[in-house]
Amino acid sequence: MLGITLAFLAQAAAPLQPSGKWILEGDNNMCALMHAFGEGRSQVTLGIRPWPLGGHADILFFRPDGHEGVVNGYEEVSFDSAPPAKAWYQSYTIQNKYERLAIATYPEETLQPAATAKQASISFGGDPEFQMVLPDMKPALKALSNCNDMLLKSLGVDPAWREKTAVPAMPVESPGKWFTSKDYPDSAAMYGGQGRSRMLLTVGTDGRIAQCVNFGSSGNAKMDTAACKGFELRGRFHPAVDARGQPIIGYYMFTLDFQIVNQRN
């Protein structure tokens, strides 16, 4: 019996093998690399979704889980022997699927080891660690970069905008001050709707928001719309400037969390 138990534990800890190929998913708001690992009910999916303007990238992780509700916490991701990176994640169940999606944001440099890594691992709090054997990522990452450039062009953003910008657009105060509980859509709050909206903002030379595009939906269209509306009404920025000190069109990304906080008397 002891030998059988030890053998089972060793098998459970074995890294998940890749299933299929890297899949590049893109639409009007985002580009992402996705790959499945394992088989059947134990299958998980790892995804990498760079922010359109760079600087950060999201790690997406789908795993079997039928429990309802939003869960928050810290996750750790590592590639080969590189030190693990830690980030705050938010997860929620996928409707009509026995599956939970966790999303966490990391600085771009955190994911650099992934380009040559042979193995990745991810863990959520005290839950067991998921280990995955990574297939070659270099061609897939190149395709992801090309997808992101095309996405920027479709949004009216020159992929070389960084080279033309001496000082980027910056908010005149903390963007969190532009939002209050009144921005929470009544229909979403009534039914306990929660989620995270990510926005790509085009900042005009006057410091006001010329365009707001959602590139990471909260899962609720009304919350996404409310997030953009708040920026368009109250957002104020110091405009970007070029090497000559002249104001130019700039860009900014922001994440807004819609959460229901239970208050105690």
C-alpha positions in Angstrom: 0.0 0.0 0.0 2.8 2.4 0.9 4.5 1.7 -2.4 1.3 2.4 -4.3 0.8 5.7 -2.5 4.3 6.9 -3.2 4.0 6.0 -6.8 0.8 7.9 -7.1 2.3 11.0 -5.5 5.3 10.9 -7.8 2.9 10.6 -10.8 0.8 13.5 -9.6 3.9 15.8 -9.3 5.1 15.1 -12.9 5.1 18.1 -15.2 2.2 18.3 -17.6 3.2 17.6 -21.2 2.2 20.1 -24.0 -1.0 19.2 -25.9 -1.2 20.5 -29.4 0.6 23.7 -30.5 0.9 27.3 -29.5 -2.3 29.2 -30.6 -2.2 32.9 -31.4 -5.5 34.6 -30.6 -6.2 38.2 -31.6 -9.1 40.5 -32.0 -9.6 44.3 -32.0 -8.4 44.7 -28.4 -5.7 42.1 -27.6 -3.2 39.5 -28.8 -2.5 36.4 -26.8 -0.5 33.1 -27.0 -2.3 30.1 -25.6 -1.1 26.5 -25.1 -2.8 23.5 -23.5 -1.0 21.1 -21.2 -2.2 17.7 -20.0 -5.2 15.7 -21.1 -8.8 15.2 -20.3 -10.2 16.7 -17.1 -6.7 17.6 -15.8 -5.9 19.7 -18.8 -4.8 23.3 -18.1 -4.1 26.2 -20.5 -1.3 28.8 -20.1 -1.6 32.1 -21.9 0.6 35.2 -22.4 -1.2 38.5 -23.2 1.1 41.6 -23.6 -0.3 45.0 -23.0 -0.7 46.8 -26.3 1.8 49.6 -25.4 4.3 47.2 -23.7 5.8 47.5 -20.3 3.5 44.8 -18.8 2.0 41.5 -19.8 -0.8 39.3 -18.4 -0.4 35.7 -17.5 -3.7 33.8 -18.2 -4.3 30.4 -16.6 -7.3 28.2 -17.2 -7.8 25.2 -14.9 -10.6 22.8 -14.1 -12.8 24.3 -11.3 -16.6 24.4 -11.0 -16.8 26.7 -8.0 -18.7 30.0 -8.6 -17.5 33.5 -7.6 -14.5 35.8 -7.9 -11.3 34.8 -6.1 -8.3 37.1 -5.4 -4.9 36.3 -4.1 -1.2 36.0 -4.9 0.3 33.7 -7.5 3.8 32.8 -8.3 5.2 32.1 -11.8 8.7 30.8 -12.6 10.5 29.6 -15.7 13.2 27.0 -15.4 15.6 28.0 -12.5 14.8 31.7 -12.6 13.5 33.2 -9.3 9.7 33.0 -9.1 7.8 36.2 -9.8 4.8 37.1 -7.6 1.7 39.1 -8.6 -1.9 39.7 -7.5 -4.4 37.6 -9.5 -8.1 37.7 -9.9 -10.0 34.6 -11.0 -13.5 33.7 -12.0 -15.4 30.8 -13.5 -16.1 30.7 -17.2 -19.8 30.5 -17.9 -21.1 27.1 -19.2 -17.6 25.6 -18.6 -16.2 23.6 -15.7 -13.2 26.0 -15.8 -11.7 28.9 -13.9 -9.6 31.7 -15.4 -6.9 33.5 -13.4 -5.4 36.7 -14.6 -2.3 38.4 -13.2 -0.1 41.2 -14.5 3.7 41.2 -14.5 6.4 43.6 -15.7 7.6 42.7 -19.2 11.1 41.8 -18.0 9.6 39.1 -15.7 8.6 37.0 -18.7 11.9 37.3 -20.6 13.2 33.9 -19.4 10.1 32.3 -21.0 11.6 32.7 -24.5 14.2 30.0 -23.9 12.7 28.1 -20.9 12.0 24.4 -21.0 9.6 24.4 -18.1 7.1 26.7 -16.4 5.4 26.5 -13.0 2.5 28.4 -11.5 0.9 28.3 -8.0 -1.9 30.0 -6.3 -1.5 30.6 -2.6 -1.5 27.3 -0.8 -2.8 25.3 -3.8 -0.6 22.6 -5.4 1.8 23.9 -8.0 1.2 23.3 -11.7 4.3 22.4 -13.7 4.3 22.4 -17.5 6.9 21.3 -20.1 7.3 24.2 -22.5 7.7 23.6 -26.3 9.9 26.1 -28.3 8.5 29.6 -27.8 10.7 31.7 -30.1 8.6 31.5 -33.3 5.4 31.9 -31.2 6.7 35.0 -29.5 7.7 36.5 -32.8 4.2 35.9 -34.1 2.8 37.5 -30.9 5.0 40.6 -31.5 3.8 41.0 -35.1 0.1 40.6 -33.9 0.6 43.4 -31.3 2.1 45.7 -33.9 -0.9 45.1 -36.2 -3.2 45.7 -33.3 -1.6 49.0 -32.5 -1.9 50.1 -36.1 -5.6 49.2 -36.1 -6.1 51.4 -33.0 -4.4 54.3 -34.7 -1.2 53.9 -32.7 2.2 53.9 -34.5 4.2 50.9 -33.2 7.2 53.3 -33.1 5.5 55.8 -30.8 8.0 55.3 -28.0 10.8 56.5 -30.3 9.0 59.7 -31.0 8.1 60.4 -27.4 10.5 62.2 -25.1 8.1 62.4 -22.1 5.0 60.2 -22.0 1.5 61.3 -21.1 1.0 61.2 -17.4 -2.2 61.8 -15.2 -2.3 65.1 -13.3 -3.3 63.1 -10.2 -4.0 59.5 -9.2 -6.6 58.1 -11.7 -8.3 56.3 -8.8 -9.6 59.7 -7.7 -11.6 60.0 -10.8 -13.9 57.2 -9.9 -16.4 56.7 -7.0 -19.0 54.1 -6.1 -21.4 56.0 -8.3 -19.6 54.8 -11.4 -20.5 51.2 -10.5 -23.4 50.3 -12.8 -26.5 49.6 -10.8 -27.4 46.5 -12.8 -23.9 45.0 -12.1 -23.9 45.9 -8.4 -27.4 44.5 -7.9 -26.4 41.0 -9.1 -22.9 41.1 -7.5 -21.0 41.7 -10.7 -17.3 42.1 -10.2 -14.3 42.2 -12.5 -11.3 44.1 -13.9 -11.5 46.5 -16.9 -8.3 47.4 -18.7 -8.3 50.5 -20.9 -6.0 51.9 -23.6 -6.4 55.7 -23.6 -5.4 58.1 -26.3 -4.4 61.4 -24.7 -4.8 64.5 -26.9 -2.4 67.5 -26.9 -4.8 69.3 -24.6 -4.4 66.5 -21.9 -8.0 65.2 -22.3 -9.0 61.7 -23.4 -9.6 61.5 -27.1 -10.4 57.8 -27.2 -10.8 55.0 -24.7 -10.6 51.3 -25.9 -11.1 48.4 -23.6 -8.5 45.7 -24.2 -9.1 43.4 -21.3 -12.8 43.0 -20.5 -14.2 42.7 -17.0 -16.7 40.2 -18.4 -19.5 42.8 -18.0 -20.0 45.2 -20.9 -21.7 47.8 -18.7 -18.7 47.9 -16.3 -16.4 48.3 -19.2 -18.4 51.2 -20.6 -18.6 52.8 -17.2 -14.8 52.6 -16.8 -14.3 54.4 -20.1 -17.0 57.0 -19.4 -15.3 57.9 -16.1 -12.0 58.6 -17.9 -13.6 60.6 -20.7 -15.5 62.8 -18.2 -12.9 63.4 -15.5 -9.5 62.2 -16.8 -6.9 65.0 -17.1 -3.3 64.4 -18.2 -0.1 66.2 -18.8 0.2 65.6 -22.5 3.1 63.7 -24.0 5.9 65.8 -25.6 8.5 65.1 -28.3 12.2 65.8 -28.3 11.6 69.5 -29.1 9.3 69.9 -26.1 6.1 70.1 -28.2 2.9 68.4 -27.1 2.0 65.3 -29.1 -0.6 62.6 -29.1 0.2 60.2 -26.2 -1.1 56.9 -24.8 -1.8 55.5 -21.4 -3.1 52.2 -20.0 -5.0 51.8 -16.8 -6.7 49.0 -14.9 -9.9 49.5 -12.9 -11.3 46.9 -10.5 -15.0 46.7 -9.8 -15.4 45.0 -6.4 -18.2 44.8 -3.9 -16.8 45.4 -0.4 -18.8 44.0 2.5 -18.9 46.6 5.2 -19.3 45.7 8.8 -21.2 47.8 11.3 
